[in-house]
Amino acid sequence: MADQDMRLLADNPSRSEAQTRYHAVIRWLHWMMAACFVFMWLSGYTMRNLMPHDSPTQEYIYDLHKSVGVTLIVLLVARLCARVLTRLPELPDRLPTAERRAAKVGHWTLYVLIILGVTTGWALTDFGGHGVVWFGVPMPQVFPIREQLFGITLDPLTSTIHAWLVYGLLALVVVHVAAVVKHRLKDRIDLLPRIAIWRNRPAKETTR
């Protein structure tokens, strides 16, 4: 039966791609967001730990960090719209039900952490009166300029919450990548072609 299905998909590659891969828009958005994440984590760590405070280089990286953060919001909104408007491929039947559910929960948790991470970063900038600028274009001030709230100094609190959120997001991404590698090497289920922007030959699942 599996061989018959593979022959059917080979005879009808458009059907195979439609059922096993995300829409091209989602795939491109996925990798664009991934590139933004790498930059955000590296730039955030660099400007907090490796740069002299208030130095011109730190300010330059900080401006880029904010600009890419706003870009992430745009990409995320576009990706959520694409999810609603396109057909999403089903996970392989060989994946246990618990892992299917965990994958769905993990994806939505990623989206929530992205939203919270960007929101706290925006709040941190607005509280300090710095303002968010998107590659030279001033963005609306969403949060008021405020140093304290109920006797709590907002800058260190917001900074700590932001750091925990973005490093929590990083940890979840590591788990996500590890799961893909585990499925490929141990379960012989290659999930990467579902989201790849490069061409792949139809993956064959080995039976045991």
MOFENRA-V732805 format. One record per run of one state. SS is the DSSP state (a for helix, b for strand, c for the rest). FROM is the first residue (numbers start at 1). LEN is the number of residues. Records with the same first field share a line. If there is no record, write none. Layout:
SS = FROM-LEN + FROM-LEN
This chain:
c = 1-1 + 12-1 + 21-3 + 50-6 + 86-11 + 128-5 + 135-2 + 139-9 + 150-2 + 186-6 + 195-14
a = 2-10 + 13-8 + 24-26 + 56-30 + 97-31 + 154-32 + 192-3
b = 133-2 + 137-2 + 148-2 + 152-2
